[in-house]
Amino acid sequence: MPQRRRSGGTANVLFDLGFADAGELYAKTVLAMKLNAILDVRAMSQAQAAALLGMPQPKISAIRNYKLQGISLERLMHALTGLGQHVRIVVKPCKTGVQPRIDVAA
């Protein structure tokens, strides 16, 4: 469960909106934002990105438009490595009194 902010909401607006998979959808969104930023900087078309990443063009279109329901976290991470990015997953104990959570930074 996301940590509470002082204002009464959470740090995850998707959770606040009632999405059952808010944590996963947030993680996908962060990864898609990074992927889209790289594609923008490289001025790659969806067809070029699809060929480079070994994905069908409609999947690239879905990522570009943040329609991430049918796209796995694993697929997004592999796409980022295909674009020369290092993806690191770190698991560590949570401090006493702190709610366990999933953080994604890109």
Secondary structure, 3 states (H helix, E strand, C coil): CCCECCCCCECCHHHHCCCCCHHHHHHHHHHHHHHHHHHHHCCCCHHHHHHHHCCCHHHHHHHHCCCCCCCCHHHHHHHHHHCCCCCCCCCCCCCCCCCCCCCCCC
